[in-house]
Amino acid sequence: MMKMNRLGVVAGLIALVIAAVPARAQSGRTVVRPADTGAALINPGMGWMFHHYDNDIRHYTVDLAPSDTVDEFPGVSSVYIRLAWSYLEPEEGKFDWPIVDTPMQKWIAAGKTVAFRFTTSEGRPSEAYATPRWVEKAGAKGYHLANGRITPDGPVFEPDFDDPVFLQKLDNFLAAAAARYDGNPHVAFIDVGSFGVWGEGHTVATTKLPYSVATIRKHIDLYKKHFKRTLLVANDDFALQGRGLEALGYARDRGLSLRDDSILVEGGGHAYYHAYLAYNFWPRVPVILESGHFGESIESHAWGDGHLFLQAIEDYHASYATVHWYPREFLEANRDLVNRINLRLGYRLEPVEVSWPSEVPAGGSMLVGYRWRNAGVAPCLPGGYPAITFKDHTGGIAAVFVDQDFNVRELPVAPPGQAKIVSREELKGLPQENKPLLSYSLPPPHILKPGTYDVYVSVGAATGEPLLALPLAADDGHRRYRLGSIKITEPARQ
C-alpha cells in the first residue's frame, strides 16, 4: 500500500514571503491566491463513466446518434463497454471486434477513455448464451436454468466456472483480447468479469453454487497471464458466498483494483456494504463505484435524494462513478448531486497560494514558493510535478521551471474542507512534509531577454508538459493557468 509520506494532500501553488533574498536580485514578491472555480475536471484515472453497452447491445448510450457524446454532462472521462463473450467470438477463433471498436473510437474521438467487462453469464433468456454456445458443444460443462432454477431443458446456460474446457476456451479468448487492447493508452481498466452472473463474481441470481476462492484465483490468473500492462479490476462480490476476504486479498496482492456494482441497489443503511474493503486498494489504485440501475433504484425508493451515492464515494475514496442509466435522464434528475460529486470524486489539486519575485535581473535566480492541497477523496495516482512557465506577449513559451522534487501523488486526502496544505516556504523548522523555497537559475540574457512575461502554473511531466487539469481560471488551452506577471530586468552590473 502507498504510504502518504512527506508531501501529504496538498492544494494549490503557494506564494510565501521571503525575507532573506538579496535586494539586488529581487525587489518584492508577487503573491497570488487563486480561487477554485468549482469546475468539473477531466483528468487521468478519475471521473464519471457512461455505460455504452450494459450486458447486452441495447443499453444505455448505444441508441445515441454517432455524433452525440452527451457533452453537457460535466466530469465524464470514460465509457464502460460491458458485453457478453458470445458477441465477440460467435464462432471459435472468429472475432467480431467492430462491435467494440466502433463505440470505442466514437468515445475516444470525444476525448474519453474506455473500460471493458467481458461476461460469461447473464442469467436471462435474452442473453441465454453469454458464454458462446460453441463452448458448450466443445464439451464444457455447465448448467441450464429457467426462471432462476437449474433444470435440464432450461434456455439459459451458465458454465461451470471451474470446467477445464471452459477455462481453456476462455484462455484463448483473453489472449486475443489482450493482443488487441492490453496497454492501449485509451483503455482505463478491464474487469475480471468471467466469473459469476453479470461478471460480478457471484451466482446469487442464477445457480447459487458457492465456488471457492480457488476458482477466483484461476480467473484472476488468466487475466494476469494476458493483460500485463492494463489495470485489472476485481469485484467486491468476489467475497460473497463464503469466500470472504481471502479472495479480495489475492486480488490486491496481484495488483488489481476494486469496484462495487451495487451502490443504492438497496436504500438507507444497506445502500452499500463493503467500503471497509476499499482501504486495501484506494491508496495505490483507483476504486470504481457503480450504482444500481437508476430507474430501478427510484422505483424501489432506494435512491432517495442520492446523497448516499456521494457518501459512498467518500467512504470508498472512489476515483470513478458510473452513470448506470440513460445519461441525460440521470443528469436532469441529479444535476446538483453531480456537481457536488465533481468537487470530491477522484483528486482535485488546488494551488492555494503561489509566490515569486516581482522582478529578477536577466541571468539571475528566483525563489518560488507555493502551497498545494488535494481537495478530492483519492490520491492523485498518476502523479505529476508543479511547473512555472513564462510566456511572452505573443503567447510564446519563454521559460519553463519544473519542481521535480514535489510529486503531487503524495498529497494526502481528508474529509471535505479538511485537506492538509503542503508547502514550499521560507520558515524554519518545517514539518517533514513541507519543503524549503525552490531556487531556479534563469537562462542567460540572450535566451530569456529583459521584458515582462506572463506567469503560468501547471502540473504534469518532469519535462514540463502539462497533464492535469486544475480548477483555475485563465487556462491557456493546454492546462497552464495564468497567475500574474514577472519583470526580467537588465543584468546586474558586475
N, C-alpha and C positions, 0 to 999 in steps of 0.2 A: 504494500500500500504506500502511496505517496505521502511523505512527511511534509506537513506545512511548515517549512523552516523559515529562514531569516527574512524572507520578503513579506509573507503574510498576505491577507486580502487587501488590495490597495486601490485607491481611487484617485485618478487624475494626475496630471503632471503638476508639480508644486513650485511656487515661487517663494523662495525664502530669502530673508535679508542677510546680507553678507557684510560683516564689519571689517574683516581683516584683508580687504582687497586693496592692492596698491592704487592710489588715487590716479596715478598717471596712466594706468591701464584701463580703469573702469570708473566712471563717474556716475554713481547712482545705479539703481536697478529697476527694471520693469517687472512688476508682479501682476499676474493675471489669475483670476479665479473663475474659470469658465463654468457656466451653468449647464446641468444636464437638460437637454431639450425634451426629454420624455419620449423620444422617437423609438420605434421598434427597430431592432438591429438585425441584420442578416450577417451571420458570422460562421466560420467553420465549426462543425461539431456541435451545433445547437440550433434551436428554433422550432417553430410549428411545422407539422408534417401533414400533407393531404394523403388520403388513400386514393390511389388510382384504381387498381383492381383490389377488391376486398374478398378474397377467397373464391371469387368467380369473375366472369368477364362482364358483369352488368353494373357494378357499383364501384366507386362513388363519383369519380370525375371522368369516367370513361365516356359519359354522354356529352361532355363539353365539346364545343367546336375545336378543331385543331389549333386555332389561334387563341383560344380562350384559356388563360392561365390564372384567372381569378386574382389579378394583380392588386385589387383593392384590399385583399386580406393582409394585414400587417404582420410581419415577422415570419413569413413562411420561407423556410430554407430548403425543404426536401419534400420528396414524394415517395410514398410507400407502394411498392408493387407486390401484392400478396396473391399468389396464384398456385393452383394445383400442378403438380409434376406432369399430370396427363396432358395438359395443354401444351407443354413444352416438348415432350417426347412422345407423340401419339403412336409412333412405331419405334421399335428398338433401334437406336442408333440414328434415327432421322429426327431432326430437331426443328421446331418452329420458333426460331429466335425472334422473328419480326414482331410476334405478339408482345414481346418485352421491349425490343429495341425501338419500336415506334413510339410508345409513350415515353420511353427513356430519353430519346432525342428531343421530343417536344419539350419536356421539362428542363433538360439541360440547356436548351436554347433560351429558356426563360430565366436562366441563372440558378437553377436548383440542382441539388444532388438527388440521387435516388437510393432507395434501400429495398432489399428483397426478402421475401419469405416464400420458399417453395414447399408446399404442403403435400402430405400423403394420405390424409383422411379428412373428409369434410362432413360425414355423418348425415347427409340428406340426399334424397333421390335426385335432385337437380345436379348434384356433383357426386354421383354414385361411385365413380371410379376416379378418385383423386390420384391414387396410385394407378398408373396405366393398366388397362385390362390385360395387356400382353405379359405383364409381370406375373400375374396370377396364372396365366396359361403356360408360362415357363416353369411353373412348379412352386411358386411362392405360396406358402400357407397363409391363411387369414380367416376372417370371419365375415359372414353375411348378416346384415341387420335389416329389420323392418320395424319402424316406429320405436327405434332406440333399443331393440332387443335382438339378441343373437337368434337367428333362425336360418336353417339350411337354404331356403329359397328366397331370402331377403334380397332386395335390389341393391342395397348399399354394401360396398366392400371396404373392409378395413384390414390392412395387412397385420400379420404377426410381426411386431417391430423387432423381434429377435431372429426372424427367419433368415437363414443364410442366403437363400436365393434372392429374397427381397433386398438384403443388405448388399449383395454383390451388384445387383442392377442399380441400386441407389448409388453405390460407389462409382459406377461408370457414369451415371448422370452428373454427379457432383464434379467429377473430373472434367467433363465437358463444360459445365457451367463455370468452373474456376478458370479454365483455359480462356474463357471469353471475358470474365468480369473481375477476376481477382487482381487487386492492385490498381484497378481503374480509379483515377482520382475523383471521378464523378459518382462513385459508389460510396455512400456514407457508412453502411454496415450491411451485414447479411445475418438474418436469424437462423439459428439451428432449428429449423421448422419441420424436420422429417419425422419427429416423434409426437404421437398424440393427435387427437382431433383438433382441427384448425391450426395444427402446428404449435399448440400451446403446451405440449408436454404432459398431457393427462388424457384419460379415456372416460372421464366422468359422464360425458354426454353420449357415449357410444357403448363399448363393450364392458366398461367398468373394470377391466382387468388391471391388477396392480403390478405393473412391471417394476423391476428392481433398479437400483442405482447402476448396476452393470449395464443395463440397456441404455441409460442416459450416456454413460461413458462411451459406448460403442458409437453412438450417433455424433457426439462431440468430436470423437477422434476421427471419424470420417471427414467431417468438415475441416478439422485442423490439418488433416492429411493434404487437402487440396487448396484450401484458402489460407495461404501463408502470409498475405500482406493486408488483406481487408479485415476490418474489425468484425468479429463474430459476436453474436448476442444470444444469451440464454434467457429462457422464460422463467419467471418466478414460480410458475406452476410445476416446474421440474421437481419441486419439493413436495408435491401432493401425493396422495395415495400411499402414505407411509414411508416415502423416501427421505423426507427430512432434509436437514442442512447439508448432508454429505454430497448430494447431487450438485447443489449450487457451490459448495466449496470446491468441487472438482472443476466446475466451470470457471470459477475465479482463478484457480491455480493455473489453468490453461490459457489465461489471458482474455476470457470472454467478458462481455459486459452483461447488463441485466435490463430486462424490460418487464413491465407489469401491464397486462392487457385488460384488466378488469376494474379500473377505477370507475366508481359510481355505477357499476352494474347493480349493486345494492346501495342503499342510502344510509344516512345517519352514521352511527358508529361502525357500520360494516361497509363504508364506502371504499375502503381498501384495507389490506391485511398485512402486507409484507414490507412496510417501509423500513423496519429494523434490518432487513437483509441488505439494503442499499449501501450501508456503510462499508461493506466489503468491496464495493465497486466504485462509487462515485469519486473518491479521491484520485482515481487513475484512469477511468474510462467513463464515457457519457452514459447516463441512465436514461431509458426511454419509457414514457408513460403513454398508455392508450386508454381512453375512456371506453365504457360500453357504448354501443350504438346510441347516438344522442337522442334520436326519436324514441327509441325503446326506453331509454332512461327517463325521458319526460313522461311517457305513458305509465310507467311503473311508479312515478313520483320519487324516483331515486335521485334525480338531478337537482331538484330544488332550485336555488339560485346559482348553483355551480361553484360556490365558494370552496367546497371540499376538493374540487379539482385543483384549485390554487394551493390549498393546504397540502395536498398530496405532492405537488411539485416542490413545496418547501421541505416536506418530510423526507422525500426520496432524493433531494438535491438533484432534480432532473435537469437534463440538458435538452431533451426533445419532448414535445407534447403533440399528440396526434388528434387531428380533426376526424373523428370516426363517424362521418356523416357527410351530407352534401354541404360543401364549404360555405356557400352563400347563405343558406338557411341557418347554419350554425353561427356564422358571424352576425347575422341580423338579430338573432336571439341572445347573443352573448358578447356584444361589442365591448361593453365596459369590462367584462371579465377578461376578454382577450387583451385589452390594453393593460390591465393590471398584471396579467401573467407575463406580458412582454417586458415589464420592468424587473422581473425576477428570474425568468427562465434562462438557464444556462449561465453565462458570465456576462458581466456588464462593467467594463473598465471605465472609470471616471477619473480624469485628471482634476483633482481638487484645486491644485494651485501649481503654477509654473513661474519660475523667475529666471531672468538672465540680465546681463549688464545692458544698460541703455545705450552705451557707446563702448566700442572697442577699437583700438588702433589696428590698422591693417597689419597682418602678420603676427598679431599679439595672441593672447589667450583669453578665454572667457570661462566663467564658472556658472554652471547650470544647476538649479535646484528644482525639485518638484515633489509632489505628494500624490500617490495613487491609492485608489481603493477599488475593490471588486464588489459592486452592489448586487450581483446575481447570487443564485443559490449554489452554483457549481464552480469549481476551479476553471481557469482559462486553460483547458487541457492542451490546445495547440501551442500554447506558449507564444512569446514574442518579446521584442525589445523596444523601449521607447526611442524615438528619434526626433531630433530637431532639424528642420530643413529651412534654409534661407532661399527665398525666391526674389528675383529682380522685378522691375516694374512691368516687364512683359510676361511674367509668369514662368520664366525660365529658372531651372534649379541651379543655384549658385554655390551651395554648400550643403552637405549632409553630415550630421553627427549622431552616431548610434551609441546608446548606452548598453553595451553587451554584457555588463555585469548586473543587469536589473531585469530578470526574466519575470514577466507578469504572470506566468504559470504559478508562481509561488505565492501569489497574493491570497490571503485566507478568505474564507466565506463566513457569513454570520447571518443571524435573523435580520429582517427588514430594519433599516435605519441604524444597524449596529456594526456595519463593516469597519474593520480597523484600517487606519490610514498608514501607509508605509512611505517613508520619505527619503529624499536626499536633502540634507540640511547641514548647517554650519555648527550647530550646537554641540557642545562637548558632552561626553557620557551618553552617546546614543544607545537606545535599546538595540539588541542584537539584530533585529530585522531591518533597522534603518541603516542608511549609508551616508557617508560624507558627500558634500557637493562634488560635482564632477567637473574637472578642468579639461577643456578642449583647446588645442592649439589651432589657430586659424590658418588656412592656406596662405602662402606668401602673397604679397600685394599684387603681383602681376596676374594671379589667379582669382583671388577674391578682392576685387578692386574697392577702393573707398566709395561709399554711397550708402543709401538707405535700402534695406531689404525687409521683406515681409517674413515673419517667423511663423512656422507651422509645426505642429506636433503630430506624431503618428506612432503606431505600434506595428511591428512586423519583423521582417527577417533581419539577421545580423548585418546584412549589407545595405539595409535602409529601405527595402521595398515595403510599402505599407500593405498589411494583410488584414488587419482587424478594424472593423467599423467602431467608432466611438460615438457616444451620444452628445455630440457637439455641433454647434453651428459652423458656418463658413467652411464647408467641405470643398476642396478643390476638384472634386470628382474622382479623386484617386485615393481617398481615405487619409488625406492630410487635412488638417484643420488649422485655419489661421488664428493666431492668438494676438498678434501685435507686430511691432517692427523693431529693428535694431539699426543703429548707425555705425558704419565702419568708417573710421576717421583716417586721416593721413598717418603713415607710420610715425611712431615716436622717434625723435632725433637721438642719435647715439651721443 
